């Protein structure tokens, strides 16, 4: 039986379910992102909590959330990961253009799906989730909109996990070359990182238990890499 997933969510779901409970393989995946505070830490990672396609209400959905757990429960690290693809008709997906749109002061059609804006909302969530005003509403500074977490029980469970984390990192999983990523650098004022789909593809090619993910990559060829 062949199961094929569509676009970024199809690949992310296939990747996570293929990794399963293999903590070492999850560790190798996180190493691809190259987060200095994680890679240089001498603390021992004990476990991971993974959330797929998690809603955070008015703070937006997240394609993938990884919580890195350590021996000291106060040192949990949180990774918000947003995947982006280009349309099969497009020649290229450009980080610079995404950022230029994000930097606009006025709203535009499609602003809510902008990579930088989605990650920016996750930072707003993380920075304010332990504040006294959070249960009511947080005013989002860019467009002066009130952002509420609401009362959905599953969303509140996920938010509770976010509150337990000590640090957060914001990752764009993008159809850009490593050269373009390095050229772009980081122009935001928050802790954003980028990971290319091609790097994930090469990682999956090397791992026997991730062969199924390669099938999903190939199915989505033209949008992913």
N, C-alpha and C positions, 0 to 999 in steps of 0.2 A: 504494500500500500504506500502511495506517495502523498505526502502532506506538504503543501507549498504555502508559505506566508508572503503577504504582500508588503512591499516597501520597508521603511525603517523599522516599523513595529514587528513585522514578520521576521526580520533578521534578528532583532534584539530578543524576541521571545524564543526563537530557535536556539540562539546562543546560550541564553540563561538556562533553558531546560536541558540543553546538551551538557553544559557544565555540571548541572545538577548539584549534588552535595560534595563535589570534589573541591575542597578548600584550596588545594595547591594550584589547581587550574584557575580558580577565581583569582588567586593572588597573582598569577602570571598575566591574566587579563588586565588587572588594575595597574600592573607595572607598565603596560603599554602607554598609559596616560602620563606617566612620569611626574607624579606629584612629589615634589622634594620632601615635604613634611612627612609623607608616608614612607618614601623610599629610604630616607636617612634616619628614620626613627629606630631606636634600639628596643622599643617596646615589642612584646610578642603579641601578634594577632591571634585571637582565639576563635573567632567566628565571624560570620557575615549574616546580615539580614537584607533580603532583597525585596523590593516592591516594584511590580510591573504595571505600567500604565495607570499609575496612582493619581487620583484626583485630589487636588488641594483647593477645591471649590473656586472662589474668585481669584485665587493665586495661580490658577491654571493646573493643567495635568502635567505629569512628568513621565516620560517614556520609561525611564529606569532610575531607581533610587537604590544605592548601595550604602549600607551602614557597616563600617569596619569596626569590629569590636576588639578590645584589648583586655589584658588581664585586669587593668584598672578600669572599671566601668565608667569612670568619669572622663575617660579619654576617647570616647567614641568619635569617629570621623564620618562625615556624611558626604556622599557624592550624588549630586543631582545631574543626571545625564539626559540631554535632549538630542535626539537624532534628527538629521535633516537629509533630504535627498534632492536631487535636481529632477526636473521632468525629463522624460526620455527624449523629448524634442530639443531640449537645451544642450548647447555645447559645453557649458561650464556653469558651475555654481560658485559665486564669489563672496568670500568673507568680507572683503572691503565694502561691497555694495550692501550687504546685510547690515554692516555697522553704520554706513551712511544713512540708511533708512531709520535705524534705531536712534541715531543722533538728532533726527528731526524733532522739533519742538511740538509740531502738530500731529494729530492722529491721521492715519491714512488707511485705506482699505487693505486689510491683511496685516496690520501692525501687530495684532494679537498673536500671529503665528511667526513673527520675527524671532530668530534664534536668540538674539541678545535680549530682547524684551522678555521672552519666556524665562531665561535664566535670571534676569533682573528681578522678576516677580518672585522667584524662588529665594533670592537673597533677601527680599523684603519680608518674605515669610519667615526665614530663619532668624533674621535680625530682630523680629518683633514678636515671635511666638511665645516668649516668656514675659512679655510686658503686660501690665494691668489692662491696657486698652485693647489688647488683641481680641478678646471675646466679643467686643462691640464692633469695631472697624478700624482699619489702618488706612490712612490717606496715602495713596500712591502719589509721590511728588511730581512725576513727569506730566501726567494728564489730570491730576487732582481728582482721581476717582477713589471712592471708598472701596476697600477690599475686605471682605468678610470671609471667615472660615466656615460659617454656617453651623448646622447641627447634625449633619449626616454622621451616623455612628462610625462608619468605616473611615471617613475622612478624619474624624477626630482621633481614631486609633492611630492612623498614620502620623497625624500631627503630634501626638504624644511621643512617638518614636523620634521625630525630629527634635523635639524639646530636650531629649536625653543626650543629644550629641554636643560635643565640645567645639568642633570646627566643621565648617562646610566648604565644599569646593564645587564649582559650577563648570560642567564639561559639555562642550559641543562635539557631537559625533558627526563629522561632516564629509561631504563628497569633494573635498579639496585635497590637493597634493601636499606632501610634507613641506615642499619648497614654498608653496603659497602660505601655509600655516606659519612657517618661520619668518617669512617676509612680513606678514601682517603683525606678528608680535602680539602684544596685548594692550589695547587702547582703552579698556574700561577701567573703572576705579574699584572693581571687585575681582575676586580671586577666580578668574576664568581660565580654563585650559581647553585645548582642542585635541581631538583624536581623529585621524583620517580613517575612512572605511577601508582603504587599501591596507593599512597597517593591521586592522582587525582580520581582513581576509587572509593575509599572509600568516597571521597567528593561527587561524583555523586550519590552514593547509598543513601546518606542522603537527597538529594534534589529531590522533586517530579518532578519538571519540567526538570530534567536532566536524567530521566529514559531512554530516547532514546539513550543517550550517552552510557549507560550500554550495550545496544544491540550492539553497534559498538565495545565496548571493548570485548564483548564475541565473536563476529565475528572474531576478530583479536587475540584471545587467543593463546598463544604460541609465539607470536612475541612481545607482549606488556608487559605481566607480567606472 
